C-alpha cells in the first residue's frame, strides 16, 4: 500500500514540474470544418461546392477536406481552388503550380498566382457556395492572406456566398503588436491594400479576419467557428496536429519565427527557412551578440552561415512568452544599426554591443511612438469582429454571418458538363495531373476550364412540417429553371426516367404526440438565438430531445443557419416579439401586433413558414405592461393584456406561458445549482410541465445546467416534446 502511495506521489510531482513547453496534449479544439458537417451541414446540403484549400486543410482527424467533401453525399464538390503553391504545397518556392484537372475527381483545380490573382466568373460559374479552409500564419505577412482577400472579393463580385471554416491563430489571439499602415496611401505615394493595413501580429483567426475585411468588401460571409477554442491559446495548446502552410513554413517553429524574421536585412530566407535571419555587410557573431544582449523573452540567437552569407538562427525556448512581432522589431533595427550606421570589423566588444544596442533601442521606441495611434485604432476596430473569448473549454461559438442574406436556390438539374453558360466565356481545357502534382508537370497551361464530369447537384424539397410552424398557402421558392415536366393530375407521384436517386437532404422530423397519462416536459428557451444556442442544441441532440425556441425577431439576422438547424433537428419555433421592448410593445394593441408581425416576417424569411406559437415578453400576466400601456386608453380597471390575449387568439395564434421557471432571469449572477433547484422545486406533482429558460449570451449557466436538468427529469419519469399549436396550453390569462 505504501509503495503504491509513494509511486502515485512521485508521478504527481513529475506532472507538476514537467516542462511547460512539452505541450501535453489537451482536449482537442474542434475545427470549423469538423463543426460544419457536425452542426451546420445545411449550409452546403443540396449545393454545388467550391473549396479553396491546400495541404493545411485537414480536419481534426487529419483527413483532407478534399477527400471529406468529395465523399459527402448531400453536396457536390465541383471545383477546387488553391494558392500559388497548389493543393499540396511541396514544390520549391521559386516554382508556381499552374491550374490542372484533378485526376481522381475529374474536377478543375484552379491555382491562383500573379497571373490570375482571384477566381474569375468562369471559374465560379459551377458553384453555389465557396468554402475556405486554409490554416493562417497569424501575421500580416501570411503568404496566403492576399489570395484569401481576393477570394472574398470574387465572391462578392459574383454574388456567391463564401463560408470560412475557422482555424486557430497559431501565434495566439491576444497579442496585437507591430507597425501598421491604416492610410490608403503610404509616405511614398504607394496604394496600400487592406491586407497591408494589419499589424505584424493581428491576434485574429482567419474567420475573424474575414469579418474584419468584410466591412469594406460587403460579401455574403458566414464563419463556421471552432468549438473549445480560447483566445489565449497558441497552436500547441489546441491538441491539433500541425500541417505545413507553405513550402517556407513547414513547421510551427517557422510560423512563430516568421514575424520575427520578415523585416530582415540581406536575408536569403526565400531559399532557406524562417528560423534563419540573414544579415548583409556585418558579422553574424556581432548580430547574435546584440540580440542576445536584448534578452528578448523566449528567444536565443546563434551565429550561422548559410550559402556563404552571414546570419543568425533563432531558437524559441518558450513559445508562450515569445513575442514574434516585437522580436521582429529588434531583428530589424539591430541589423540596421550594424549594417547602415556602424559597420564594425571583427568581433564587437561588450562596450560596443551596449552602445549599438542603446542606439537601436532608441530607434525602436521612436518607431513604436510613430505607429502607436494607428495600432490603438486598429485594436478598437478589431474588437467588433472577435468571435472567441477565454471562457474555458465549454466555449462554443455560434456561426456568424455578414453581408447580403442568402437566397435559397433549389437546384433541379445536375451540373452540366461541357456546356458553359451563354453569359460566361468558355475556358480552354485543363491538363490532367495525378495528385499530388509531379514537379515535372509544372509548366504553364492554357486558361482553365470548369466543365466538370460527375455528380448531380443533390436537392430534395422539404415536405415535413416543422413543429409549431404552419403556412396554409406556402410560397414556393424561386427556381432557376423549372422542370418542363407535365402534371397530368393534382397529386401524382413524379416518375422520372430511371436513374440513381441522390441522397436526400436531411429534413426535420415531426415531434411525436405524447401518450395519454404520460409525464411530459416541454423545455422552452426565450430570447434567442444567441452565442449559447449551439451548446443548447448540442445537448438536446445528444439526448435526442425536442424543445421549443421562442425567438426574438431582432436576433434572427446573422443567425439564419442556427435557426435552420433548429428546424432541421425537429425543434419548434415560436414568436417572442421582435424588439422585446416593454414600453414599445405594450403601449397599444397596434404597437404589439406590428412588432409581432415584424418578428413573424423575419422568422418566415428563414424557415419559409409562419409560426403560430407565441409567448408574451414577461408572460401574459406581466406587470410591466401596466406602466407601459397608453394611459389615455387604459387604467387600473382596464388592462391591456386581456385585450392582447384575445387578439392573439383571434389571429389564429396559440400563446404559451409556463408553470416551472428555471430562475435564470432572477439574478445576473445566478448559478447552475440555482437553476437545478428552481426546476426541481417547481415540478411538484405536475403531470405536464412547461419549463421557462432563457437563450442569451449572459445565460451560459443555463446551458451548463441543461444536461443535469434533463437527467433529473428523466429520473422522475418525464419524457420530452416540443410544443404544438394544438398542445394544451399553460396560460396565465386565457
C-alpha positions in Angstrom: 0.0 0.0 0.0 2.8 2.4 1.0 4.7 1.6 -2.2 1.6 2.4 -4.2 1.1 5.7 -2.5 4.8 6.6 -3.0 4.6 5.8 -6.7 1.4 7.9 -7.1 3.1 10.8 -5.2 6.2 10.7 -7.4 4.0 10.6 -10.5 2.1 13.6 -9.4 5.3 15.5 -8.7 6.6 14.7 -12.2 3.4 16.0 -13.7 3.6 19.3 -11.7 7.2 20.1 -12.6 7.0 18.9 -16.2 8.4 21.4 -18.8 5.6 23.7 -19.9 7.0 23.6 -23.4 6.4 19.9 -23.6 2.7 20.6 -24.5 1.0 17.6 -23.0 -1.9 17.0 -25.4 -5.1 18.7 -24.2 -8.7 18.2 -25.3 -8.5 19.0 -29.0 -10.2 22.1 -30.4 -12.9 21.2 -33.0 -12.1 23.0 -36.2 -14.6 24.8 -38.3 -14.5 22.1 -41.0 -15.5 19.5 -38.3 -18.2 21.7 -36.9 -19.6 22.4 -40.4 -20.6 18.8 -41.0 -21.5 18.1 -37.4 -23.8 21.1 -36.9 -24.3 23.2 -40.0 -24.3 20.9 -42.9 -27.5 22.6 -44.1 -25.2 25.4 -45.3 -23.9 23.2 -48.1 -26.6 20.4 -48.4 -28.0 20.2 -51.9 -25.5 22.7 -53.3 -22.5 22.7 -55.7 -19.5 23.4 -53.6 -16.2 25.1 -54.4 -13.4 24.5 -52.0 -10.4 26.9 -51.5 -7.7 24.9 -49.7 -4.2 23.4 -49.7 -2.2 20.9 -47.7 -3.1 22.6 -44.4 -6.9 22.0 -45.0 -7.1 18.9 -42.8 -9.9 18.2 -40.3 -9.3 17.2 -36.7 -8.8 13.6 -37.8 -6.1 14.5 -40.2 -8.3 14.0 -43.2 -8.1 16.3 -46.2 -11.3 18.3 -46.7 -10.9 17.5 -50.4 -11.5 13.8 -49.6 -14.1 14.5 -47.0 -16.3 16.7 -49.2 -15.8 14.6 -52.3 -17.3 11.6 -50.4 -20.1 13.7 -48.7 -23.3 12.6 -50.4 -25.5 15.5 -49.6 -23.5 18.1 -51.6 -21.4 18.0 -54.8 -17.8 19.1 -54.8 -17.4 20.7 -58.3 -14.4 23.0 -58.1 -11.1 23.3 -56.2 -9.0 26.5 -55.7 -5.5 26.7 -54.2 -2.9 29.4 -53.5 0.2 29.7 -55.7 2.0 26.5 -54.4 -1.0 24.3 -55.2 -3.0 21.8 -53.2 0.0 20.0 -51.8 2.5 22.9 -51.4 5.5 20.7 -51.8 7.2 22.4 -54.7 10.2 24.7 -54.5 9.4 28.3 -53.6 10.6 29.6 -56.9 8.1 27.4 -58.8 4.4 28.2 -59.1 2.0 25.4 -59.8 -0.4 26.0 -62.7 -4.1 25.0 -62.9 -4.9 21.4 -63.8 -7.6 18.8 -63.6 -7.7 16.6 -60.5 -7.0 13.1 -61.8 -9.2 11.1 -59.3 -12.1 13.5 -59.1 -12.2 14.9 -62.6 -12.8 18.4 -61.4 -10.6 21.5 -62.0 -8.0 22.8 -59.6 -7.6 26.5 -60.1 -4.2 27.7 -58.7 -4.3 31.4 -58.1 -1.0 33.2 -58.8 0.3 36.5 -60.1 -1.3 35.9 -63.5 -4.7 35.1 -62.1 -5.0 36.6 -58.6 -8.6 35.9 -57.9 -11.3 33.5 -59.1 -12.9 34.6 -62.4 -16.6 34.4 -63.2 -15.9 31.4 -65.4 -14.2 29.6 -62.6 -17.1 30.3 -60.2 -20.0 29.5 -62.6 -20.4 25.9 -61.5 -20.6 26.5 -57.7 -23.4 27.7 -55.4 -21.2 28.3 -52.4 -17.4 28.7 -51.9 -15.7 27.2 -48.8 -12.4 28.5 -47.5 -10.3 26.1 -45.4 -6.6 27.1 -45.1 -4.6 27.5 -41.9 -3.4 31.1 -41.4 0.0 32.2 -40.1 -1.4 34.7 -37.7 0.6 37.6 -39.2 0.1 40.3 -41.8 2.8 38.6 -43.9 0.8 35.4 -44.2 1.7 34.1 -47.7 -1.9 33.1 -48.3 -3.7 36.2 -47.0 -3.8 38.1 -50.3 -5.4 35.2 -52.1 -7.9 34.9 -49.2 -8.8 38.6 -49.6 -9.1 38.2 -53.4 -11.4 35.1 -52.9 -13.7 37.2 -50.8 -13.7 40.0 -53.4 -14.5 37.4 -56.1 -17.4 36.0 -54.1 -18.8 39.5 -53.6 -18.4 40.4 -57.3 -20.1 37.2 -58.5 -22.8 37.1 -55.8 -21.6 33.8 -54.4 -21.8 33.1 -50.6 -18.4 32.3 -49.0 -18.1 30.2 -45.9 -15.0 30.4 -43.8 -14.2 27.2 -41.8 -12.3 28.8 -38.9 -8.9 27.7 -37.6 -6.7 28.8 -34.7 -4.4 31.8 -34.9 -1.2 29.8 -34.3 0.7 32.5 -32.6 -2.2 33.4 -30.3 -5.2 35.7 -30.3 -4.3 38.1 -27.6 -1.0 39.9 -28.7 -1.7 42.7 -31.2 1.6 44.4 -32.0 3.8 45.8 -34.7 3.8 48.6 -37.3 0.6 49.3 -39.1 -0.5 51.4 -42.1 -4.1 52.4 -41.8 -4.0 55.1 -44.6 -4.8 54.3 -48.2 -1.5 55.8 -49.5 1.8 55.4 -47.7 4.5 58.1 -47.4 6.0 57.1 -50.8 2.7 57.5 -52.6 2.0 53.8 -52.9 -1.5 52.5 -52.7 -1.9 50.4 -49.5 -4.1 47.3 -49.8 -6.4 46.2 -47.0 -4.2 43.2 -46.1 -1.3 45.6 -45.5 -3.4 47.5 -43.1 -2.8 44.9 -40.4 -0.1 45.0 -37.6 2.6 42.3 -37.8 0.6 40.3 -35.2 -3.1 41.0 -35.5 -4.4 38.5 -32.9 -7.3 37.3 -35.1 -8.4 33.9 -36.5 -9.0 33.6 -40.2 -12.7 33.8 -39.6 -12.4 37.0 -37.6 -10.2 38.4 -40.3 -13.0 37.6 -42.8 -15.5 39.7 -40.7 -12.9 42.5 -40.4 -12.2 42.5 -44.2 -15.9 42.3 -45.0 -16.6 45.7 -43.6 -15.0 47.0 -46.8 -15.9 44.2 -49.2 -19.6 43.5 -48.4 -19.6 39.8 -49.4 -22.1 37.3 -48.1 -19.8 35.8 -45.5 -20.6 33.0 -43.0 -18.0 32.0 -40.4 -18.3 28.4 -39.0 -16.4 28.8 -35.7 -14.4 26.3 -33.7 -15.6 24.6 -30.6 -13.5 24.7 -27.4 -11.1 27.3 -28.8 -9.9 30.0 -26.4 -8.4 33.3 -27.5 -5.3 32.9 -25.4 -4.3 29.6 -27.0 -1.3 29.2 -29.2 -1.4 26.3 -31.6 0.4 23.9 -29.3 -2.4 24.3 -26.8 -5.1 23.2 -29.2 -4.4 19.5 -29.3 -4.3 19.6 -33.1 -1.7 18.3 -35.4 0.2 20.9 -37.5 0.3 20.7 -41.3 2.6 23.0 -43.4 1.1 26.2 -44.6 3.6 26.7 -47.5 7.0 25.5 -48.5 8.6 28.2 -46.4 6.5 27.4 -43.3 6.7 23.7 -42.8 6.5 23.6 -39.0 5.2 25.6 -36.1 8.7 26.9 -35.2 8.8 28.5 -38.7 5.4 30.1 -38.2 6.4 31.7 -34.9 9.7 32.8 -36.4 8.1 34.4 -39.5 7.1 37.8 -38.0 10.4 37.9 -36.2 12.3 37.4 -39.5 10.2 39.2 -42.1 11.8 42.7 -41.6 15.3 41.3 -42.2 18.3 42.9 -43.9 20.0 41.0 -46.7 18.3 37.7 -45.9 18.3 34.7 -48.2 15.1 33.5 -46.5 13.4 32.6 -49.7 15.8 29.7 -50.2 16.0 28.6 -46.6 13.6 28.8 -43.7 12.1 31.4 -41.4 14.2 30.4 -38.5 17.4 31.8 -40.1 17.8 35.5 -40.3 20.4 36.8 -42.8 22.4 40.0 -42.5 24.5 41.5 -45.3 27.6 43.5 -44.6 28.0 42.5 -41.0 29.1 39.6 -38.8 26.6 37.0 -37.7 28.5 36.8 -34.4 28.1 40.5 -33.7 24.4 40.3 -34.7 23.8 37.4 -32.3 25.7 39.1 -29.5 23.5 42.2 -29.8 20.2 40.3 -30.0 21.1 38.1 -27.0 22.0 41.2 -25.0 18.5 42.4 -25.5 17.2 39.4 -23.6 14.1 39.0 -25.7 11.6 36.7 -23.9 11.6 33.1 -25.1 14.3 33.6 -27.7 18.1 32.9 -28.2 20.2 33.6 -31.3 23.3 31.8 -32.5 25.5 32.8 -35.5 25.2 30.6 -38.6 26.5 31.0 -42.1 24.2 29.7 -44.9 25.0 29.7 -48.6 28.1 31.8 -47.8 26.0 34.5 -46.1 26.2 35.7 -42.5 23.2 35.4 -40.3 21.7 34.0 -37.1 19.5 31.1 -36.2 16.5 31.9 -33.9 15.7 29.3 -31.3 12.5 29.7 -29.5 12.9 28.5 -25.9 9.4 29.4 -24.6 6.6 29.7 -27.1 4.2 31.2 -24.6 6.4 34.2 -23.6 7.9 34.6 -27.1 6.6 37.7 -28.9 7.1 37.3 -32.6 6.2 40.9 -33.7 8.3 42.6 -31.0 11.2 40.3 -31.7 10.9 41.3 -35.4 11.4 45.0 -34.5 14.6 44.1 -32.7 16.0 41.9 -35.5 15.2 44.7 -38.0 16.6 47.7 -36.0 19.6 45.9 -34.7 20.5 44.8 -38.3 20.0 48.3 -39.5 22.3 49.6 -36.7 25.0 47.1 -37.7 24.9 47.4 -41.5 23.9 51.0 -42.2 25.1 53.1 -39.2 28.0 51.4 -37.6 29.9 48.9 -39.7 32.3 47.1 -37.3 35.1 44.8 -38.5 35.9 41.9 -36.2 34.0 40.9 -33.1 32.3 43.5 -31.0 33.5 44.3 -27.5 31.0 44.4 -24.7 31.1 48.2 -24.7 30.3 48.3 -28.5 27.4 45.9 -28.1 25.9 48.0 -25.4 26.4 51.2 -27.4 24.9 49.9 -30.6 22.0 48.3 -28.7 21.3 51.6 -26.9 21.1 53.4 -30.2 18.8 50.8 -31.7 16.6 50.7 -28.7 16.0 54.5 -29.0 15.0 54.0 -32.6 12.6 51.1 -31.7 11.0 53.4 -29.1 10.6 56.2 -31.7 9.2 53.7 -34.2 6.7 52.4 -31.7 5.6 56.0 -30.9 5.0 56.7 -34.6 2.6 53.8 -35.1 1.1 53.7 -31.6 -2.0 55.8 -32.5 -2.8 53.7 -35.6 -2.3 50.5 -33.7 -4.7 51.6 -30.9 -7.3 52.5 -33.6 -6.9 49.0 -35.1 -7.3 47.4 -31.7 -10.5 49.2 -31.0 -11.9 48.4 -34.5 -10.9 44.8 -34.3 -13.0 44.2 -31.1 -16.2 44.4 -33.1 -15.2 41.3 -35.1 -13.9 39.0 -32.4 -15.8 35.7 -32.0 -13.9 34.0 -29.2 -13.0 34.8 -25.6 -11.3 33.0 -22.8 -14.4 31.3 -21.3 -12.7 27.9 -20.9 -13.3 24.6 -22.6 -17.1 25.0 -22.7 -16.7 27.8 -25.2 -18.8 27.0 -28.3 -19.4 30.0 -30.5 -22.3 30.4 -32.9 -21.8 30.9 -36.6 -21.5 34.5 -37.7 -22.9 35.8 -41.0 -22.5 39.2 -42.6 -23.3 40.8 -45.9 -26.4 40.2 -48.1 -28.8 37.5 -46.9 -28.5 34.3 -48.9 -31.5 33.5 -51.1 -32.3 29.8 -51.2 -31.8 28.2 -54.5 -33.5 24.9 -55.4 -31.3 23.0 -57.9 -33.3 20.9 -60.3 -30.6 20.0 -62.7 -27.3 18.2 -62.3 -24.1 20.1 -63.1 -23.9 20.2 -66.8 -20.7 19.0 -68.4 -19.1 20.7 -71.4 -21.9 23.3 -71.7 -20.8 26.7 -70.3 -23.4 29.3 -69.6 -24.0 31.6 -72.5 -23.2 34.6 -70.3 -19.9 33.1 -69.2 -17.0 32.8 -71.7 -15.8 29.3 -72.3 -12.4 28.4 -70.9 -9.7 26.3 -72.6 -9.4 22.6 -71.4 -7.1 21.8 -68.5 -4.4 19.2 -68.4 -5.0 16.4 -66.0 -2.3 15.7 -63.4 -2.2 12.9 -60.8 -2.5 14.0 -57.2 -0.1 15.3 -55.8 1.2 17.2 -58.8 4.6 16.0 -60.1 7.3 18.7 -60.3 7.9 17.8 -63.9 4.4 18.8 -64.9 4.6 22.4 -63.6 4.8 24.2 -67.0 2.3 26.9 -67.8 -1.0 25.7 -69.2 -3.8 27.4 -71.1 -6.6 29.1 -69.2 -8.6 26.6 -67.1 -12.0 25.2 -68.0 -14.5 24.4 -65.2 -16.6 21.9 -67.2 -16.9 19.0 -64.9 -17.9 15.5 -65.4 -19.6 13.9 -62.4 -22.2 14.2 -59.8 -25.7 15.7 -59.9 -26.5 18.6 -57.7 -28.4 17.0 -54.9 -31.6 18.5 -53.7 -34.9 17.4 -52.3 -37.8 19.6 -51.3 -38.6 19.7 -47.6 -42.0 18.2 -47.2 -42.0 17.7 -43.4 -43.9 20.2 -41.3 -41.9 21.9 -38.6 -43.4 21.7 -35.2 -45.2 24.9 -34.3 -45.0 26.2 -37.9 -47.6 26.3 -40.5 -48.5 28.1 -43.7 -51.8 27.3 -45.3 -50.6 29.0 -48.5 -46.9 28.3 -48.8 -45.0 30.4 -51.2 -42.8 28.3 -53.5 -39.1 29.1 -53.5 -37.9 30.6 -56.8 -36.4 28.0 -59.1 -33.7 29.0 -61.6 -35.1 26.8 -64.4 -38.3 24.9 -63.5 -38.6 21.4 -65.0 -40.9 21.3 -68.0 -42.5 18.1 -66.7 -46.3 17.8 -67.3 -48.6 17.5 -64.4 -51.5 15.2 -65.5 -53.2 15.0 -62.1 -53.3 17.2 -59.0 -51.3 14.9 -56.7 -49.3 12.4 -58.8 -46.1 10.9 -57.7 -43.5 12.1 -60.2 -41.9 9.2 -62.1 -38.8 10.4 -63.8 -36.8 8.1 -66.1 -34.9 5.5 -64.1 -31.7 7.0 -62.7 -29.8 6.7 -59.4 -31.5 8.6 -56.7 -29.4 11.3 -55.0 -29.0 11.1 -51.2 -31.8 13.2 -49.8 -31.2 16.4 -47.9 -31.9 15.9 -44.2 -35.4 17.1 -43.2 -36.9 17.8 -39.8 -38.7 15.0 -38.1 -42.2 15.6 -36.7 -42.5 15.8 -33.0 -44.3 12.7 -31.6 -47.5 13.3 -29.7 -47.1 12.3 -26.0 -49.1 9.3 -25.0 -52.1 9.7 -22.6 -51.2 9.7 -18.8 -47.5 10.2 -19.7 -45.5 12.8 -17.8 -44.2 15.3 -20.3 -41.7 18.1 -20.0 -41.7 20.9 -22.6 -38.3 22.7 -22.5 -38.7 26.2 -23.7 -36.0 28.9 -24.4 -36.8 32.6 -24.8 -34.8 35.5 -26.4 -32.5 33.6 -28.8 -30.7 32.8 -31.0 -27.5 33.7 -29.1 -23.9 32.6 -28.6 -25.0 29.8 -26.3 -27.7 28.4 -28.7 -25.3 25.9 -30.4 -24.4 24.5 -26.9 -28.0 24.1 -26.1 -28.7 22.4 -29.4 -25.7 20.1 -28.9 -27.1 18.9 -25.6 -30.6 18.4 -26.9 -29.2 16.4 -29.9 -27.1 14.3 -27.6 -30.1 13.3 -25.6 -32.5 13.1 -28.6 -34.8 15.8 -27.1 -37.0 18.2 -29.0 -37.6 21.6 -27.4 -39.3 25.0 -28.3 -37.4 28.2 -29.0 -39.3 31.5 -28.7 -37.2 33.7 -30.9 -36.7 37.5 -30.9 -37.0 38.9 -34.4 -34.1 41.3 -33.9 -31.8 38.3 -33.3 -32.7 36.5 -36.5 -30.4 38.3 -38.9 -26.9 36.8 -38.8 -28.2 33.6 -37.1 -30.1 32.1 -40.0 -28.0 28.9 -40.0 -28.7 28.3 -36.3 -32.5 28.7 -36.9 -32.3 26.3 -39.9 -30.5 23.9 -37.7 -33.3 24.1 -35.1 -35.9 23.3 -37.8 -33.8 20.5 -39.3 -33.4 18.9 -35.9 -37.1 18.9 -35.2 -37.4 21.7 -32.6 -40.5 24.1 -32.5 -40.1 27.7 -33.4 -42.2 30.4 -31.6 -42.5 34.2 -31.8 -41.4 36.2 -28.7 -41.8 39.6 -30.4 -39.3 41.5 -32.5 -37.9 44.0 -30.0 -38.8 42.8 -26.5 -39.2 46.4 -25.7 -41.9 46.5 -23.0 -42.5 50.3 -23.3 -43.0 50.0 -27.0 -45.0 46.8 -27.5 -47.3 47.2 -24.5 -48.3 50.8 -25.3 -51.2 49.7 -27.6 -52.5 46.6 -29.4 -51.5 48.3 -32.7 -47.9 48.5 -31.5 -47.9 45.0 -30.1 -49.2 43.3 -33.3 -47.0 45.4 -35.6 -44.0 44.3 -33.6 -45.2 40.7 -33.6 -45.7 40.7 -37.3 -42.3 42.1 -37.9 -40.8 39.2 -35.9 -43.1 36.8 -37.8 -41.8 38.0 -41.1 -38.2 37.6 -40.1 -38.7 34.1 -38.9 -40.7 33.2 -42.0 -37.9 34.6 -44.1 -35.6 31.9 -42.7 -37.9 29.0 -42.2 -40.3 29.6 -45.1 -43.2 29.1 -42.8 -45.4 31.0 -40.4 -45.2 30.1 -36.7 -48.4 30.0 -34.7 -46.7 29.7 -31.3 -46.5 33.0 -29.3 -45.1 33.9 -25.9 -45.6 37.3 -24.5 -42.5 39.0 -23.2 -42.8 38.8 -19.4 -45.7 36.4 -19.7 -49.3 37.1 -20.3 -49.8 38.4 -16.7 -46.8 40.7 -16.7 -47.0 43.8 -14.6 -44.7 45.9 -16.7 -47.4 46.4 -19.2 -49.5 48.3 -16.6 -46.8 51.0 -16.7 -46.3 50.9 -20.5 -49.9 50.9 -21.6 -51.3 54.1 -23.1 -53.0 56.0 -20.1 -55.5 57.6 -22.5 -56.9 54.1 -23.3 -56.1 52.0 -20.2 -56.1 52.4 -16.5 -56.2 50.4 -13.3 -59.6 49.0 -14.2 -58.9 48.4 -17.8 -55.7 46.4 -18.5 -54.2 45.9 -22.0 -53.2 42.3 -21.5 -56.6 40.6 -21.7 -57.2 42.6 -25.0 -53.8 41.3 -26.4 -54.6 37.7 -25.3 -57.9 37.9 -27.1 -56.3 39.5 -30.2 -53.7 36.7 -30.4 -56.4 34.1 -30.3 -58.5 35.8 -32.9 -55.5 35.9 -35.3 -55.1 32.1 -35.0 -52.1 32.0 -32.7 -51.6 29.9 -29.6 -49.9 31.6 -26.7 -47.9 29.7 -24.1 -46.8 30.7 -20.6 -45.0 28.4 -18.2 -45.6 26.5 -14.9 -41.9 25.9 -14.0 -39.3 28.6 -14.1 -35.5 28.0 -14.1 -35.0 31.3 -12.3 -32.3 32.3 -14.7 -33.8 35.8 -15.1 -33.8 36.5 -11.3 -30.2 37.4 -11.0 -27.3 38.3 -13.2 -25.0 36.1 -11.1 -27.2 33.1 -10.8 -25.5 29.7 -10.6 -26.0 26.2 -12.2 -27.3 24.9 -8.8 -29.8 27.7 -8.6 -31.3 26.6 -12.0 -31.4 23.0 -11.0 -33.0 23.7 -7.6 -35.6 26.1 -9.0 -36.7 23.5 -11.6 -36.8 20.6 -9.1 -38.8 22.7 -6.6 -41.2 23.8 -9.3 -42.2 20.4 -10.6 -44.3 19.3 -7.6 -46.9 16.7 -8.8 -47.4 18.2 -12.2 -48.0 15.8 -15.0 -47.1 18.2 -17.7 -44.5 21.0 -17.2 -43.5 23.9 -19.4 -40.1 24.9 -18.3 -39.0 28.5 -18.9 -35.4 29.1 -19.7 -33.5 31.9 -21.5 -31.3 31.7 -24.5 -28.9 34.7 -24.3 -25.2 35.3 -24.2 -25.4 36.1 -20.4 -27.2 32.8 -19.7 -24.2 30.4 -20.0 -25.1 28.7 -16.7 -28.5 27.7 -18.1 -26.7 25.8 -20.9 -24.4 24.3 -18.4 -27.3 23.2 -16.2 -29.3 21.6 -19.0 -27.6 18.1 -19.1 -28.2 17.6 -15.4 -31.7 19.1 -15.6 -32.6 16.5 -18.3 -31.1 13.7 -16.2 -33.1 14.8 -13.2 -36.4 15.0 -15.2 -35.8 11.5 -16.7 -35.3 10.1 -13.2 -38.7 11.4 -12.3 -40.3 9.7 -15.3 -40.7 12.6 -17.7 -40.5 12.3 -21.4 -39.8 15.4 -23.6 -41.7 17.0 -26.5 -41.8 20.3 -28.4 -44.9 22.5 -28.2 -47.5 22.3 -30.9 -50.3 24.8 -31.8 -52.7 22.0 -30.7 -50.9 21.4 -27.3 -53.0 22.1 -24.2 -51.5 25.5 -23.3 -50.3 26.7 -19.9 -51.7 30.2 -19.8 -51.8 32.8 -17.0 -54.5 34.7 -18.8 -56.8 32.6 -21.1 
